[in-house]
């Protein structure tokens, strides 16, 4: 499990006015909940950009006044015009606590359908799972080595550990191998040629 560690500064004051002052200083106001108390703090973009701007799932290790907390990002708020990050919510992880997180889906193996010219279409990139922090994974893998032309792999085909529950419908397709137009045209032409020969 990858982790991004950074030091943050507690915010002594909260509220709209105090939050605005934090942003005016070029910092990002944050909140951490899930522990014994809610903690308000600030950080800078350079410390969290590899946590936010990535397709990978990562843990945040936030140090506040010498104490480090393991967290996950629960929500990021962006400015409607500039897309700048204006607030981040973190959930503190506790050993027995059950959490829901979205993790990326990665394909393994080589599809026979792709080998003969088919196009692999990934329909789902992240999957919501429910588990405890100790059983958390940074990705789910799905084997596409049996995926032929015009076939689909569905959520139910994803293998997970017994301590992980997938929170989306098992019937949802996650990947399909489509037959490209050129391949379809060639197949049609071959069939037409065979009919003429007969």
Secondary structure, DSSP 4 states (H G I P E B T S, - for coil): --EEEEEEEE-S--SHHHHHHHHHTT-EEEEEESSSS-EEEEE-HHHHHHHHS-SS--EEEEEETTEEEEEEEEEEEE-TTT--EEEEEEEE--TT-EEEEEEEEEEES--HHHHTT-EEEE--SEEEEEEEGGG--SEEEEE-TT--TT-EEEGGG----TT-EE-S-TT-EEEEEEPPHHHHHHHHHHHHHHHHH-
